[in-house]
Amino acid sequence: PPEEVEDASEPTKRDRSHLESTLKLNEEKPADDFSGVLQRLRKIYHSSIKPLEQSYRYNELRQHEITDGEITSKPMVLFLGPWSVGKSSMINYLLGLDDTPYQLYTGAEPTTSEFTVIMHGPKLKTIEGIVMAADSARSFSPLEKFGQNFLEKLIGIEVPHKLLERVTFVDTPGIIENRKQQERGYPFNDVCQWFIDRADLIFVVFDPTKLDVGLELEMLFRQLKGRESQIRIILNKADSLATQELMRVYGALFWSLAPLINVTEPPRVYVSSFWPQEYQPDTHKDLFLKEEISLLEDLNQVIENRMENKIAFIRQHAIRVRIHALLVDRYLQTYKDKMTFFSDGELVFRDIVEDPDKFFIFKSILAKTNVSKFDLPNREAYKDFFGINPITSFKLLSQQCSYMGGCFLEKIEKAISRELPDLLGSIGLGRKPNVLSCDITGCGETPKNRYRKP
């Protein structure tokens, strides 16, 4: 049979030098040392943001607690997509794990049934999910909430690779099999959402030879809402099709994804074959190589901006915590104003929670300086929130001051308007922006829209 012949001749491998140079893997200079900045960031978080967060139980509203592990974690690149599109092969290729005992298992069947976290370590080793979640210094301890069944499907691999000193990869199970969430025994979509919310770059990988956008994919894109700037779409295995066929698939992909994405800037699509083998003869090798280098530059950009993104993320979090505190304070103030000696506290408060607009609760917050109406949480969320946390268990903001520590509200406002922006400014010094390559690939915040007429 012809298959055996193919095996006999070892497929030729492509040169990897562009990988090394674009990702700066051979540079001896140490990666930017941000430990000082991280220490300051942690200090601002613990002294100016966390007290207010805990005092008003922000975590109950938004299920998001920031751990030290999360403040110090590396940028995370998430690989999503149907099964057998080459997600694991792509990771093997980027890290040069092919033909090593630690290459991720690949094949035509759905092979990856775990969430695999590939991170840096002094020597090759595998870590059980249960161990990863137990270690609070890692940023994965919040995953415990998804239960024991999930932790058995979580696995960590430590690899001594230069790239992983600066970034962590996460490989996910193909999304086609998740039709039966119950059979998996853990909340697959919630777990995906957890990773999506924390990823700095999300590669959604497709195989052009089997492009069907089914319900699972619609579900996935619904979960990616609001993360469009982090998404990159990859049309992998591009050399397995003739050019004309490839153009058709490219069009079909955009056509089927358009209703799922509906943003003005479509996500950047990379068309190439991300694996070590030589491209098929008579295919667009130059194009594929250029696309691959663009993708690597994109990845590099995320690594270089990691500190800015982290500070911006903490500041965004602080803004939300502040709004939440102002709202709870306002609910409490309204409650105190309405209460008389004879009134039934529960009835009075129910009235306020049922119709906060009658008491101008949300309006009065907007009247305060620099609150955007788009950042206001939804009114229903507060019904649930106060269902668990009785209003009488909170203190007014004006009472949350101490002689030594100052006022909680003033501290968080100072962090938002001064300390975090100053910290952000301090990083920009002494770094030459890599202007040239970004002009070409448009790897800044928003990818260039190649379809819009100038």
N, C-alpha and C positions, 0 to 999 in steps of 0.2 A: 504493500500500500504506500501511496505517496507520502503519507505523514512521516514514515520512518526515515525517508531520505532527508527530509527537512531537519530532523533531529541530528542526523549524522554530521551535517555541516554546521559548525557553530556559527550562529548569526553574528555578523560583525557589529561591534559596538561603536557608537559615535564618540567623537572627541568630547571630553568634559571640560575643556579649558574655559569655555564661556561661563560655565556654572561657577567655577572658582573665581574668575575675575569679577563677574557681576555681583556675586554675593560677598566679595572681598574675603574669601576664605583663607587666602595665603598671607594676608597682611599680618605682619608680626605685631603691629601696634595693638595694644589692648583695646577692647571695645570701650566706648565712652564709659567712664566710671561715674555712675550717678548715685553712688551710695550716700553721699552727703545730701543730695537733693531728696532722696527717698526718706532719709531720717527726718528732714524738715517737714516733708509731706505727712509722714506719720504723726509727727508732733502736732501739726495744725489740725489733723483729723481728730486725734484723741483729745486735744484740749479745747478746740473750738466748735467741733461739729457733733462729736459723739454724745456729749452731755445732753444736748437738746434732743438728739435722736432717741436716746434712751428715755428721757423724761416724758416725751410724748409718744413713746412706743411706735415710732415710725415703721419699724419692721412688721408690725401687724397690718399696716396698710399696704405696704409694697413688698412684702416678703424679700427684702433685700438688705442683708446685713453685710457691711464691708469688713472683711477680716484683714489682719495684717498680711496674711498670705496673699490676699488679693491686691493689696497696695504694692507689694514687692514682686508680684508675679511677672513673668515675661509676656510679651504679646503672644496671642494664641491664634493659630491659623486652623480653621475648621474645614474639613472636607466633607461635603454633602453630595447626595445624588443617588440615582437608582443603583441597584447592585450591578456588579460586573461592568462598570464604566471605566475602571482603571484608577480608582482613588488610591488604593494601597500601592499599586505599581508606581504611581506618581511620587508617593512619599519615598518608596524604595529608591527611585531614581534620584530625587533631589538629595537624598542623604547617602547615595552610593552604597546602599545595603544589598544590592543584588548579589546573589551567589555568596552571601555571608549567612551564617546560621541564624542571624536575626532579621532576615528580610521578612516583611509582612507577607503572610500567606496570600497568594493570588491565584485566580483560576476562573473558569467560565461560570461555575455555579456561584450562588450567593455564598461567599466564603467568610466575610467578616460578620460575625454575629455580635461582636463586642464593640464597645466604645474603647478605642485604643489611644492612649495618650503617650506620645513619643517625646521624651524630654532628655535634658542633658544629665549625664552622670559620668563618674570617673571610669567605670567599666560597664560592658554590656551586661544588663541584668533585667529580669522581669519582676514587676511588683504587683501583688494582688490588689484589686480594688478596695478590699476591706482594709488593707494596710494604708493605702493612699488616703482614704477618707478619715482614718484615725489620726493622721499626722496633721496637726493644726497649722504647722508652718507651711504646708502646701496649700494651694488655693482650692483644693478639691474637697475640703471637709464638709461644705454645705451639701454635697451630693448624698450624704447619709440620709437626708430626709426622703429620698426616693426608695429607701428600703433595701433589705438584704438581697432580694432577688436581683435588683439592679446592680448592686455592688459586685455580684458574681459575674456580671456582664461587663465590668469595668476592669481594664487592665492597663498597667503602665509599663513602658519599656524605656530603660535608661540607655543612652547611646553616647559614647564619647565623641561627639562630632562638633566641629567649630560652629556650625550654623545653629545648633541647639543651645549654644551658650546664650543666644540672643532671642530665640523664639521657640515655642512649643507647638507641635502638630497634634491634631486630634482627628483620628480616622473614625468614621461612624458606620454602622450597619447600613446596607443599602435600603432605601426607603420603600422599595416595592413590597418587601415582605411584611411591612407593618400593617397590612390589612387587618390582621387579628391582634389588636393590642392586648387583648385579654390573654392570648396564648403566650405572649412574651412574659407575662407575669410582672410587668412593671410599666409605669406610664411613659411609654416611648416618646410621645410628643412633648411631654413636660420636660423630659431629660434633654431632648433636642433644643427646646426653648432655652433651657438653662445655659447650654453651650453657646447658642446663638447670641444671647444677651451679653456674653462675656467675650465673644470672639472679636479680634481686631481686623481679621480678614476672613471672608467666607468664600471658599471655592465651591461653586455648584458645578459638578462635573457631569457631562453627558457623553454618550457614545452615539455618533451620528448614524450608525447602522441600525440602532433600534431606538427610535425617538418617538416614544408615545408619552404624551403629557397626560397622565391619568389623575385620578382623585388624590392619590398620595402626594403628587407633586403640587397640586393646588393647595393642599393642606400645608405643605412645606412653605410655599410662597406666602401664604397667609401669615405664617409664623415669622417670615422674614420682613414683614411690613415695617417700615421705618428704619430698616438697616441697609437701605439700598446703597448707600455710599461704601459699605464694607463688602458688598457682593461683587464677585467676579465670576463670570460664566465661562466654563471651559468646554470647548468642543474638542474632546480628546480623540485619539486614534484617527486623526484627520487623514493620515496617509493611507487609510484603508479604503478610501473612496477616490474615484476619478474626480477631476476638478469640477466638471459640470454638476455632478451628483452632489459634491460638497457645497457648491453654491446654493443648490436647491434646499439642502438640509439647513444651511445657515438661515435662509429665508424662512423656512418652516419653523425653525426654532423661535425666531423672533415673533413670528405670527402667533404661535401657540403661547408664548410667554407674555406677550403684550398685555392681555387682559389681567394677568396675574400681577404685573408690576406697576402699571400705570403711574410712572413718574416722568417728569419732563426729560430728565437725563437717563437714557437707557444705561444699564450696567455695561461695563466693558466686557466684550466677548473675546476670548483668546482661542485661536484655531491652531492646533498643533498636535503632535503625538508625544506625550510626556513619558517617555521611557527610554532606556539606553540604546535600544536597537537602532540600526541604520534606518532611515526613511525608505519606504518602498521606492523602487525606480520609477521614473516618469511622474513623480509627484512634486509639488511645489516646495522643494527642500529649503530654498532661501526664505520663503515666506514663513515656513514652520519654525525655522531657527530664529528669525526676527521676532516672531510672536512669543517664542519661548523666552528670549532675552527680555522682552517687554514685561512679561509676567515676573521674571526674576527681579527686574528693577522695581516693579510694584511691591514685591515682597520686601525688598531692601528698604524701600521708602517707609513702610510700616515699621520696620525695625528701627529706622533712624528717628521716626517721630514718636517712639513709644513713650518717652517721658512726657512730652507735651500732651499726648492723648490721655495719659494717666492723670495728670494734674487737671485737665479739662473735665475728665470723668468725675473726679472727686468734687470739683466745683459744682458740676451739674447736680450731683447728689446733694450737696449742701444747699443749693437753691431749693430743691424739692423738700428737704427737711425743714427749711425755714418757712416755706409756704404752709406746710402741714402744721407746724407749731403755731403760726399766726391764725390758722383756721380753728384749731382746737381751742386756742385762747379766746377766739371770738365766740365760738359756741358756748364756752363756759361763762364768758362775760354776759352774753344774752340770757343765759339760764339764771345767773345771779340777779340780773335786773328784773326778770319776770317773777322770781320767787317772792311770795309774801308769806307771812306767818301761817296763813291758812291753806296755802296751795299744796297740791300733791305733786311732789318733785317729779315723779315718773311721768305723770300726764303732761306737766309743763314741758319736760324735755322731749317727750314724744312729739309734741306739737312743733317744736323747733326742728327736730331731725326730719320730720315728714315734709316740712316746707321751709327750708332755710331761706328761700328767696323772700318770704314774707318778712323776714327779719334782716334782710340785706346782708346776710353773712358773707356770701361770696363777693358781692359788690363792694363791700367795705374793704375787703382784702385788696381788690384791684385798685382801690383808691390809694393804697399804700404805695410807696415808691417802688419802682422797677419790679413789679410782678406782671408777668405776661398772662393773658387769659388762657393761653394755650398750655400753660404749666399747671393750671388749676386741676386738681383731681376731680373725679366725678362725684356728684352729690350722693349717688347710691352707695358709693364706697364707704361713705361716712355712716350710713345707716348700719352697715355691717360692722364697721369699726367700733361704733359706740354700743352695738349689740354685745360685743365682747368686753369692751372697756368702758365701765360706767363713767359718765361725765364727772361724777364727784371724786373720781380717783385722780383727777389732774389738778395742777396748780396753775394759776394765772402766770403769764409771762412776767408781769411786773413783780411777782414774788420770787422769781428764779434768779435772784442776785445774791452775791455774798460779798462781804466787805473786802475779802482778799481776792476772790476770783473774778469779780466784776459780774456783769449780767450775761446770761446765756445768749440772749438775742443779739446784744451788741457784739459779742465775740464772733458769732457766726456771720454777722453782717460784715465785720472787719475781715474775716477770712475770705468771704466772697468778693468783696470789692477791693481789698488791698493785698492780703498775704498771698493768696493763690496766684493772682495776676503777677505779683512781684517774683514769685518763685518761677513762674512761666518765663518771665523776662530774663531771669538769671541764666536760663539754659541757652538761650539764643546766642549768648556771647561766645566768641571764639569758635563758631561753627560756620564754615563756608557752605552756603547752600549749593547743592549739586544741580546747578541750573541747567546745564546743557542737556543731560539725558532726559530731564523731565519735560523740557520743551518738546522733545521729539515724541515721547510716549504719553505725555499728558498724565503723569502719574500723581498729580496733586490731589486735592480734595475731590474735585469732580472730574471724572474722565471726560475727555473731549467728546462731544457728540459728532461722530463722523458723518452724520446724515443731514445735519442742519446746514442750510446755505449760509455762508458768512454774511 
